[in-house]
Amino acid sequence: MALTRVTITGADDRTSISEMVRLSGLFPFVEWGILIGTGYGPRFPSLDWIRRLSEARLIDGNQMQFSLHLCGFPLRAMAAGLIAPVEEKIGGMLPIFARMQLNWHGERQSKAAVERLGISLDAISRNRLWSPEVICQLDGANDDIPQKLMPDFAASGLYDVSHGAGITPAHWPAVRHDIPCGYAGGLGPHNVTDELERINEAADGHDYWIDMESLVRTDGWLDLEKVKDVLCRAKTFMTRLEISQPA
């Protein structure tokens, strides 16, 4: 059983790329979740910033981990069978993202939408010679999407019953045994150690990851000091889990 990665979501144009590179060197298990939506601003970086991030990753030897989190119009376009909005937003930089997360935030998707989504994923994957792991939110609305995307795509699920509101649940859901799972909701420096204890029980011996966004921010902007605090605590927990395993 292991915490395999910590996803930090919401870096944008005000986030120091050089500090992200430094933190990735100190904590190789960190994954930076990059949000792509209808516009730009806090949490949603510009294309130029993402290009500079991609260049920094190349200079760093491609060691940094990234996931692409689709929201808003680009995601709705994918569910309509259209890939142009995603191509225009991110285009040739898609291959730096090992994973793609679909942020529906509790909005139920029809069978036809999921079928069109699969067609879009297939088309964009062939265009870019790129086949990401697809992360689906497990929030009670679309828990069946991972199975519908497999076996054409590797699929995993992120439990966030607060639909992205950053609220810690009273009980973390039990892990699914058919797909890799992650956990999000109200996690931050003040509680990550205690909540990892609880998540570990819910994971029931399976590998998992955690994702956080709201509580590693200050005045709406990603605070890399808070991020470092979280990563230090998570690293300690991961080490303790490794030590606690039977020989």
PyMOL commands that set and color helices and strands:
alter all, ss='L'
color gray80, all
select helices_A, chain A and resi 17-26+47-59+72-79+84-89+91-96+111-128+145-149+192-203+214-216+224-244
alter helices_A, ss='H'
color red, helices_A
select strands_A, chain A and resi 3-9+30-36+65-70+99-102+133-138+155-159+181-184+208-212+217-218+221-222
alter strands_A, ss='S'
color yellow, strands_A
deselect
rebuild
show_as cartoon
